[in-house]
Amino acid sequence: MSRKLTIASESLPLSRPFRISRGVKSAADVVVAMVEQDGVVGRGECVPYPRYNETVETTVAAIGKQREAIEAGAGRDDLLRSMRAGAARNALDCALWDLELRLSGQDIFSALGLPRPERIATAMTVGLDRPDRMAIAARDLADVPLIKVKVDASDPAAQLLAVRSAAPGPKMIVDPNESWSMAEVDGLQDLMIELRVGLLEQPLPSADDAELQGYLSRIPVAADESLHTVADIGSLPDGYGVANIKLDKAGGLTAALALADAAKARGMELMIGCMISSSLSIAPALVLAARCSFVDLDGPLWLAHDRAGGVGGDAGYLTGPATGFWGEPRSR
């Protein structure tokens, strides 16, 4: 067996700015790991996230430290022991999944005994902005099945009302990205019920999680920044009823599958989420979509140009990538 690890970083321009409570971005900065063996190449993509002290440079370096082990034949289970959870491990884990499946002639869904999704409703994001501008963005999404609204603590009621007035039909997820206090969580319950909000995602800073212990929200609350791996499940307060799984947080598909099992065993519903990324990040995440009550995988739909053969997006629905894009042989 002869292996070669290649690492590349790319900045993929967005079609429009993406704003959340922590800032605004105009490009998706991604890192791609490629593992070649016997002329076959497996690819994995990750998105370094500053919230977790990750940069493109530190992520490239973390992947590079695994070069000797990977080229000597290290597998996915080895990475669980040698690397911390995060973006770098995600890129390598997904590259090894892709390589294994191409070499074996299997596809990811057959290998795991899971149904291949043909079309999936995904949340379409309304970024944080002035309420009038959020209404304009929401109007373009009035006919999709599910919208996700980024808010902060400046005037969340006005933000939500503006979006709902412009898009009265879709189901709604509200995502403050850790910017609220319990005053907003509790004080906005009646309004969120009135606006038919189906999920409140990570309202409090993760450091303030204890305030959700014993809190009976009338709207399901999802743990995002508070939940990375199986090790976090036991410390979550009971106010969280939904686990938002992201491969970049969990450190790959291998760890994400284990986290999904642990969250379900605790009685939590599942959500699959993503960073702003290309379809190379989304293809592995689609593996979990069929198990999830909430799917938020619109990352590539923010790009000016996605990778050739990536996922399709139409009216709030995703379709899978072209045959051979990731996790399967070139033909089936």
KAKA-V429199 format. One record per pair of residues at least 12 apart in sequence whose ideal C-beta (glycine too) atoms are under 10 Angstrom apart, sorted by the first residue. I is the first residue (numbers start at 1). J is the second residue. Records with the same first field share a line. If there is no record, write none. Layout:
BEGIN
I = J + J
END
This chain:
BEGIN
1 = 37 + 38 + 71 + 72 + 73
2 = 36 + 37 + 38 + 39 + 71 + 73
3 = 35 + 36 + 37 + 38 + 67 + 70 + 71 + 72 + 73 + 74 + 99
4 = 34 + 35 + 36 + 37 + 41 + 67 + 70 + 71
5 = 33 + 34 + 35 + 36 + 63 + 64 + 66 + 67 + 68 + 69 + 70 + 71 + 92 + 95
6 = 32 + 33 + 34 + 35 + 36 + 41 + 43 + 63 + 67 + 95
7 = 31 + 32 + 33 + 34 + 59 + 60 + 61 + 62 + 63 + 64 + 66 + 67 + 88 + 91 + 92 + 95
8 = 30 + 31 + 32 + 33 + 34 + 43 + 45 + 60
9 = 29 + 30 + 31 + 32 + 48 + 56 + 57 + 59 + 60
10 = 27 + 28 + 29 + 30 + 31 + 32 + 45 + 56 + 278 + 280 + 307
11 = 26 + 27 + 28 + 29 + 30 + 56
12 = 27 + 28 + 29 + 30 + 47 + 276 + 277 + 278 + 300 + 302 + 303 + 304 + 305 + 306 + 307
13 = 26 + 27 + 28 + 302 + 303 + 304 + 305
14 = 26 + 27 + 28 + 276 + 302 + 303 + 304
15 = 301 + 302 + 303 + 304 + 305
16 = 127 + 137 + 302 + 304
17 = 127 + 129 + 302
18 = 125 + 127 + 128 + 150 + 276 + 299 + 302
19 = 125 + 126 + 127 + 128 + 129 + 133 + 134 + 150 + 152
20 = 125 + 127 + 128 + 150 + 151 + 152 + 175 + 176 + 177 + 178 + 179 + 276
21 = 128 + 150 + 151 + 152 + 153 + 154 + 175 + 176 + 177 + 178 + 179 + 180
22 = 50 + 51 + 128 + 150 + 152 + 177 + 178 + 179
23 = 50 + 51 + 128 + 177
24 = 127 + 128 + 129
25 = 50 + 127 + 275 + 276 + 302
26 = 304
27 = 276 + 302 + 303 + 304
28 = 45 + 47 + 275 + 276 + 277 + 278 + 281 + 299 + 300 + 302 + 303 + 304
29 = 47 + 48 + 49 + 50 + 55 + 56 + 59 + 275 + 276 + 277
30 = 45 + 46 + 47 + 48 + 56 + 59 + 87 + 91 + 248 + 275 + 276 + 277 + 278 + 280 + 281
31 = 44 + 45 + 46 + 47 + 48 + 54 + 55 + 56 + 57 + 58 + 59 + 60 + 62 + 63 + 87 + 88 + 90 + 91
32 = 44 + 45 + 46 + 63 + 91 + 94 + 95 + 278 + 280 + 281 + 307
33 = 45 + 46 + 59 + 60 + 63 + 64 + 66 + 70 + 88 + 89 + 90 + 91 + 92 + 93 + 94 + 95 + 96 + 98
34 = 91 + 95 + 98 + 99
35 = 70 + 71 + 74 + 92 + 95 + 96 + 98 + 99 + 100
36 = 71 + 95 + 99
37 = 70 + 71 + 73 + 96 + 99 + 100 + 102 + 103
38 = 99 + 102 + 103
40 = 98 + 99 + 100 + 101 + 102 + 103 + 329
41 = 95 + 98 + 99 + 102
42 = 92 + 94 + 95 + 96 + 97 + 98 + 99 + 100 + 101 + 102 + 103 + 326 + 327
43 = 91 + 94 + 95 + 97 + 98 + 99 + 102 + 280 + 283 + 307 + 325 + 326 + 327
44 = 63 + 89 + 90 + 91 + 92 + 93 + 94 + 95 + 96 + 97 + 98 + 99 + 247 + 252 + 253 + 280 + 281 + 283 + 284 + 326
45 = 87 + 90 + 91 + 94 + 95 + 247 + 248 + 275 + 277 + 278 + 279 + 280 + 281 + 282 + 283 + 284 + 307 + 326
46 = 59 + 62 + 63 + 86 + 87 + 88 + 89 + 90 + 91 + 92 + 93 + 94 + 95 + 247 + 248 + 251 + 252 + 275 + 277 + 280 + 281
47 = 59 + 87 + 90 + 91 + 246 + 247 + 248 + 274 + 275 + 276 + 277 + 278 + 281 + 299
48 = 60 + 62 + 86 + 87 + 88 + 91 + 248 + 275
49 = 86 + 87 + 225 + 246 + 248 + 249 + 275
51 = 177 + 178 + 206 + 225 + 249
52 = 85 + 86 + 87 + 225 + 228 + 248 + 249
53 = 86
54 = 86 + 87 + 88 + 248
55 = 87
56 = 87
58 = 86 + 87 + 88
59 = 86 + 87 + 88 + 89 + 90 + 91 + 248
60 = 88 + 91
61 = 88
62 = 83 + 84 + 86 + 87 + 88 + 89 + 91 + 92
63 = 83 + 87 + 88 + 89 + 91 + 92 + 95
64 = 88
65 = 82 + 83 + 88
66 = 78 + 79 + 82 + 83 + 88 + 89 + 92
69 = 82 + 83 + 92
70 = 92 + 95 + 96
74 = 92 + 96
75 = 93 + 96 + 100 + 254
76 = 89 + 92 + 93 + 94 + 95 + 96 + 97 + 100 + 252 + 253 + 254 + 255
77 = 93 + 96 + 254
78 = 92 + 96
79 = 92 + 93 + 96 + 251 + 252 + 254 + 255
80 = 93 + 229 + 251 + 252 + 254 + 255 + 258
83 = 251 + 252
84 = 228 + 229 + 251
85 = 228 + 229 + 230 + 231 + 232 + 248 + 249 + 250 + 251 + 252 + 255 + 256 + 259
86 = 228 + 229 + 248 + 249 + 250 + 251 + 252
87 = 246 + 247 + 248 + 249 + 251 + 252 + 275 + 281
88 = 248 + 251 + 252
89 = 247 + 248 + 250 + 251 + 252 + 254 + 255
90 = 246 + 247 + 248 + 249 + 250 + 251 + 252 + 253 + 254 + 255 + 256 + 281 + 284
91 = 247 + 248 + 251 + 252 + 280 + 281
92 = 251 + 252
93 = 247 + 250 + 251 + 252 + 253 + 254 + 255 + 256 + 284
94 = 247 + 252 + 253 + 254 + 256 + 280 + 281 + 283 + 284 + 285 + 326 + 327
95 = 252 + 280 + 284 + 326
96 = 252 + 253 + 254
97 = 111 + 252 + 253 + 254 + 283 + 284 + 287 + 326 + 327
98 = 253 + 280 + 283 + 284 + 325 + 326 + 327 + 328
100 = 327
101 = 326 + 327 + 328 + 329
102 = 324 + 326 + 327 + 328 + 329 + 330
103 = 329
104 = 328 + 329
105 = 328 + 329 + 331 + 332
106 = 327 + 328 + 329 + 332
107 = 323 + 324 + 326 + 327 + 328 + 329 + 332
108 = 253 + 283 + 284 + 286 + 287 + 326 + 327 + 328
109 = 286 + 287 + 290 + 320 + 327 + 328
110 = 328 + 332
111 = 287 + 327 + 328
112 = 253 + 257 + 287 + 288 + 327
114 = 257 + 286 + 287 + 288 + 289 + 290 + 291
115 = 289 + 290 + 291
116 = 286 + 287 + 290 + 320 + 328
117 = 286 + 287 + 289 + 290 + 295 + 318 + 319 + 320
118 = 317 + 319 + 320
119 = 312 + 314 + 317 + 318 + 319 + 320
120 = 272 + 286 + 289 + 290 + 292 + 295 + 297 + 311 + 316 + 317 + 318 + 319 + 320
121 = 144 + 145 + 146 + 170 + 171 + 289 + 294 + 295 + 315 + 316 + 317 + 318
122 = 144 + 145 + 146 + 148 + 272 + 274 + 282 + 286 + 289 + 294 + 295 + 296 + 297 + 298 + 299 + 301 + 311 + 313 + 316 + 317 + 318
123 = 141 + 144 + 145 + 146 + 147 + 148 + 149 + 170 + 171 + 172 + 173 + 175 + 199 + 201 + 271 + 273 + 274 + 294 + 295 + 296 + 297 + 298 + 316
124 = 137 + 138 + 140 + 141 + 144 + 145 + 146 + 147 + 148 + 167 + 170 + 296 + 298 + 301 + 313 + 315 + 316 + 317
125 = 137 + 141 + 147 + 148 + 149 + 150 + 173 + 175 + 276 + 296 + 298 + 299 + 301 + 302
126 = 138 + 139 + 140 + 141 + 147 + 148 + 149 + 150 + 151 + 159 + 160 + 162 + 163 + 166 + 167 + 172 + 175
127 = 148 + 149 + 150 + 302
128 = 149 + 150 + 151 + 152 + 154 + 156 + 159 + 175 + 176 + 177 + 179
129 = 150 + 159 + 162
130 = 154 + 155 + 158 + 159 + 162
131 = 151 + 154 + 155 + 156 + 157 + 158 + 159 + 160 + 161 + 162 + 163 + 165 + 166
132 = 158 + 162 + 166
133 = 162
134 = 149 + 150 + 151 + 158 + 159 + 160 + 161 + 162 + 163 + 166 + 167
135 = 159 + 161 + 162 + 163 + 164 + 165 + 166 + 167
136 = 162 + 166
137 = 149 + 162 + 163 + 166 + 167
138 = 162 + 163 + 164 + 165 + 166 + 167 + 168 + 170 + 172
139 = 163 + 165 + 166 + 167
140 = 166 + 167
141 = 163 + 166 + 167 + 169 + 170 + 315 + 316
142 = 166 + 167 + 168 + 169 + 170
143 = 167 + 169 + 170 + 315 + 316
144 = 167 + 169 + 170 + 171 + 298 + 314 + 315 + 316 + 317
145 = 169 + 170 + 171 + 315 + 316 + 317
146 = 170 + 171 + 172 + 173 + 198 + 199 + 294 + 295 + 296 + 298 + 316 + 317
147 = 163 + 164 + 166 + 167 + 169 + 170 + 171 + 172 + 173 + 174 + 298 + 316
148 = 170 + 171 + 172 + 173 + 174 + 175 + 199 + 201 + 273 + 294 + 296 + 298
149 = 162 + 163 + 164 + 167 + 172 + 173 + 174 + 175 + 176 + 195 + 197 + 201
150 = 163 + 173 + 174 + 175 + 176 + 177 + 179 + 201
151 = 163 + 174 + 175 + 176 + 177 + 179 + 180 + 184 + 188 + 203
152 = 176 + 177 + 178 + 179 + 180 + 184
153 = 176 + 179 + 180 + 181 + 183 + 184 + 203
154 = 179
156 = 174 + 176 + 179 + 180 + 184 + 187 + 188 + 191 + 192 + 203
157 = 184 + 187 + 188 + 191 + 192 + 195
159 = 174 + 176
160 = 172 + 174 + 188 + 191 + 192 + 194 + 195 + 197
161 = 191 + 194 + 195
163 = 195
164 = 191 + 192 + 194 + 195 + 196 + 197
165 = 195
168 = 195 + 196
169 = 196
170 = 196 + 198 + 316
171 = 196 + 197 + 198 + 199 + 294
172 = 192 + 195 + 196 + 197 + 198 + 199 + 200
173 = 197 + 198 + 199 + 200 + 201 + 219 + 220 + 222 + 242 + 244 + 271 + 273 + 294 + 296
174 = 188 + 192 + 195 + 197 + 198 + 199 + 200 + 201 + 203 + 219
175 = 199 + 200 + 201 + 202 + 203 + 222 + 224 + 244 + 273 + 296
176 = 188 + 200 + 201 + 202 + 203 + 204 + 205
177 = 201 + 202 + 203 + 205 + 224 + 225
178 = 201 + 202 + 203 + 204 + 205 + 206 + 207 + 208 + 224 + 225 + 226
179 = 202 + 203 + 204 + 205
180 = 200 + 202 + 203 + 204 + 205 + 208
181 = 203 + 204 + 205 + 208 + 211
182 = 203 + 204 + 208 + 211 + 212 + 215 + 239
184 = 200 + 203 + 204
185 = 200 + 203 + 204 + 211 + 212 + 215 + 217 + 219 + 221 + 239
186 = 211 + 215 + 217
188 = 200 + 203 + 219
189 = 217 + 218 + 219
190 = 218
192 = 217 + 218 + 219
193 = 218 + 219
196 = 219
197 = 218 + 219 + 220
198 = 219 + 220 + 293 + 294
199 = 219 + 220 + 221 + 222 + 241 + 242 + 244 + 269 + 271 + 293 + 294 + 296
200 = 217 + 218 + 219 + 220 + 221 + 222 + 242
201 = 220 + 221 + 222 + 223 + 224 + 225 + 242 + 244 + 271 + 273 + 294 + 296
202 = 221 + 222 + 223 + 224 + 225 + 226 + 227 + 240 + 244
203 = 217 + 219 + 221 + 222 + 224 + 239
204 = 221 + 225 + 226 + 237 + 239
205 = 225 + 226
206 = 223 + 224 + 225 + 226 + 227 + 228 + 232
207 = 225 + 226
208 = 226 + 237
209 = 223 + 225 + 226 + 227 + 235 + 236 + 237 + 239 + 240
210 = 235 + 237 + 239
211 = 237 + 239
212 = 226 + 236 + 237 + 238 + 239 + 240
213 = 236 + 237 + 238 + 239 + 240
214 = 237 + 238 + 239
215 = 237 + 238 + 239 + 240
216 = 238 + 239
217 = 239 + 240 + 241
219 = 241
220 = 239 + 240 + 241 + 242 + 268 + 269 + 271 + 293 + 294
221 = 237 + 239 + 240 + 241 + 242
222 = 240 + 241 + 242 + 243 + 244 + 268 + 269 + 270 + 271 + 273 + 293 + 294 + 296
223 = 236 + 237 + 239 + 240 + 241 + 242 + 243 + 244 + 245 + 263 + 268 + 271
224 = 240 + 242 + 243 + 244 + 245 + 246 + 249 + 271 + 273 + 296
225 = 244 + 246 + 249
226 = 240 + 243 + 244
227 = 240 + 242 + 243 + 244 + 245 + 246 + 249 + 250 + 259 + 263 + 268
228 = 245 + 246 + 248 + 249 + 250 + 251 + 255 + 259
229 = 245 + 249 + 250 + 251 + 255 + 256 + 258 + 259 + 262
230 = 250 + 255 + 256 + 258 + 259 + 260 + 261 + 262 + 263 + 265
231 = 259 + 262
232 = 249 + 250 + 259 + 262 + 263
233 = 259 + 262 + 263 + 265 + 266 + 268
234 = 262 + 266
236 = 263 + 266 + 268
238 = 266 + 267
240 = 263 + 266 + 268
241 = 266 + 267 + 268 + 269
242 = 263 + 268 + 269 + 270 + 271 + 292 + 293 + 294
243 = 259 + 260 + 262 + 263 + 264 + 266 + 268 + 269 + 270 + 271 + 272 + 292
244 = 263 + 268 + 270 + 271 + 272 + 273 + 292 + 294 + 296
245 = 257 + 259 + 260 + 263 + 270 + 271 + 272 + 273 + 274 + 285 + 288 + 291 + 292
246 = 259 + 271 + 272 + 273 + 274 + 275 + 281 + 285 + 296
247 = 259 + 272 + 273 + 274 + 275 + 277 + 281 + 282 + 284 + 285 + 287 + 288
248 = 273 + 274 + 275 + 277 + 281 + 285
249 = 273 + 275
252 = 284
253 = 283 + 284 + 285 + 287 + 288 + 327
254 = 284
256 = 272 + 284 + 285 + 287 + 288
257 = 287 + 288 + 291
259 = 288
260 = 272 + 287 + 288 + 291 + 292
261 = 291
263 = 291
264 = 291
268 = 293
269 = 291 + 292 + 293 + 294
270 = 288 + 289 + 291 + 292 + 293 + 294 + 295
271 = 288 + 292 + 293 + 294 + 295 + 296
272 = 285 + 286 + 287 + 288 + 289 + 290 + 291 + 292 + 293 + 294 + 295 + 296 + 297
273 = 285 + 292 + 294 + 295 + 296 + 297 + 298 + 299
274 = 295 + 296 + 297 + 298 + 299 + 300
275 = 299
276 = 298 + 299 + 300 + 301 + 302 + 303
277 = 297 + 299 + 300 + 302 + 303 + 306
278 = 299 + 300 + 303 + 305 + 306 + 307 + 310 + 311
279 = 297 + 299 + 300 + 301 + 303 + 306 + 307 + 308 + 309 + 310 + 311 + 312 + 313 + 318 + 320 + 321 + 322 + 325 + 326
280 = 300 + 306 + 307 + 309 + 310 + 311 + 321 + 325 + 326
281 = 297 + 299 + 300 + 307 + 310 + 326
282 = 297 + 298 + 299 + 300 + 301 + 306 + 307 + 310 + 311 + 318 + 320 + 321 + 326
283 = 297 + 300 + 307 + 309 + 310 + 311 + 320 + 321 + 325 + 326 + 327 + 328
284 = 326 + 327
285 = 297 + 299 + 311
286 = 311 + 318 + 319 + 320 + 321 + 326 + 327
287 = 327
289 = 318 + 320
295 = 318
297 = 311 + 313 + 318
298 = 311 + 313 + 316 + 318
299 = 311
300 = 312 + 313 + 318 + 321
301 = 313 + 314 + 316 + 318
306 = 321
307 = 321 + 325 + 326
308 = 321 + 322 + 325
309 = 321 + 322 + 323 + 324 + 325 + 326
310 = 322 + 325 + 326
311 = 325
END
